[in-house]
């Protein structure tokens, strides 16, 4: 989730979605067959999102692709770049020999399947790729603190909105 956006209580939002699903199901009973199925599909969409929020709580939910809104998709990528930045800080704090010592400790517990030297080389490769990817995703890691570029979503009328705008879940429902 975009850390800058004011967050609503996820359980409260999930309950609102369940209420909306109930309204749609009651309406569906009075609709012609084609419209009835559309209303039932939308109700299912809201219910599935609500159940995922409830199951994940207190962690932020990760919706499957078919249940994501446009802002969910952007926020998921924002989470990725923030975790990449955390990985870079963590990886950069490991000194020479520490990862090899850890890999040796794992090998003692699991058996000699762990190659400590290879693990150290892979970490360096991973960190190099993470720096490149983070840069491509709008993370400036050159200063004392990471700076994250803003992102925007194209609105229906063609105006671009800030990343902190909340998507209308109803507008993204099937």
N, C-alpha and C positions, 0 to 999 in steps of 0.2 A: 504494500500500500504506500501511497505517497505520504511521507511523514509530515508534509506541510499542510495537508488537508485536515480540516477539523473532523475528527472521527465521532460518529454517533455510536451509541452502545450497540454492539453487534447482535446481542440477543434481542434487543428491542426491535431492531431492523428485521431480524428473522421472524419475529412475531408479526410484524406488519406484513411481511411477504406471505405468511401463512393465512392471515386475515384476507389479503387480496386474493389468494388462491380460493378461499372459501366463497368469496363474493363471485368470482368467475365460475365456479362450479354451480352455484345456485342460478346464475344467469343462464348457463349452458342448458339447463333443464328446459328453458322456455324458448330456445333458439332453434332455427332450422338446422338440419343435420350438418351441413358444411360449416356454418358459423359455430355450431355446438362443438365440433371437433377442434376448431381454432381456439375457442375459449378453454376447453379442457387441456389442450397443449400448453397454453399460457399458464394455466393453474399448475400444471405439472412442473413447468419451468421454475415458478416461484417456490413451490414446495421443495424441489430438489436443492435449490440454492439455500433455502432456510435450513434444511437438514445438514448441509455441509457446514454452514456457519456454526450451528449448534454442536456438531461433532468436533469441530476444530477448536472451539472456544477453550481457553482464552487466546490461543494462537490465531493469527489471521488465516482465513480460509484460502485454499488454492482450488479454484473451480476448474472442472474439466473444460476443455475448449468450447463445447457446445453450450455451456452455461455462462460463459464470460461475456461481460458487456465490453464495449470499446475501451472504457477507462480501466476495467479489470486487466485487459491485455497490456495496456501501457504500464500500469502499476506493477504487474508481474515482472516486466522487463526492468523497471526501476529497482525492484527488489533484487534482481540478479546483479545489477551493476553495483548496488550498495554492498551486497555480499562479496562481490569481487574486490571491492575496495578494502573490506575487512580482511579478506584473504591476503591481500598484498601487505597489509600492516602486520598481520600475524606471521606470514611467511618471511617478511623482512626482519622480524625480531628473532628468528631462529639463527643461532650462530653456527659457524663451521663445526662440524662434528656432532652437533646435538641431534640432528635427524638420523645420522648414522648410528649413534648410540641408542636412539629410540628403536630404530629398525633392528638392531642387534637384540634389544630387549624383547621385541616381538618374536624374533627368531627363536630365542631361548624358550618362550612360552608355546610357540606353535610348531617349532621345528625349523630346520635350515632352509625353508622355502623362501625366506625373505633375504633379498640382496640389498644390504645397507648402502653400498656405493651406488647402485642403480637408483635406489630411492632418492638419494641426494641429487643425482643428475636429473631425475624426473621432476623433482621439486623446482629446480632452477628453470627447467623448460616450462613448467606450468606457470611459474611466476612471470616469466617473460611473455607468455601468451596472455596471461591475465592483465598485464600492464597494457598490452596492445588492444585487447578487447575492451577494457575499461575506458581507454581513450576514445575508441570508436563509439562507445555508448555515452559519451559526454561527461566523463569523469576526468578532472584535472588533478593529478596526483603530484604535481611538481612542488607544491607549497607545503607548509607545515600541517595544513589541514586539507582534506579532500574537498573539492568543489564540484557539485553536481549541476550540470546544465538543466535548465527548465525544459519541460516538454509540453506540447499542446495537442489538442485533439480537434479535428475538423468538425465543426458543427453543421447541422443540416443547412443552415442559411449561408454557409460559406465562411462565416467568421471563425477564426481560430480561438480556442479557449485555453486558458492556462491549465497546466497539469493538475492544479488543485481543485478544478471544477469537479463537482460530483456528477456522474452520469445518471440520468434518469433510468432506473432499472426497468420501469414499465416500457419505456421507449425501446429498450434493447431486447425485451422479451419476444419470443417467437410469435 
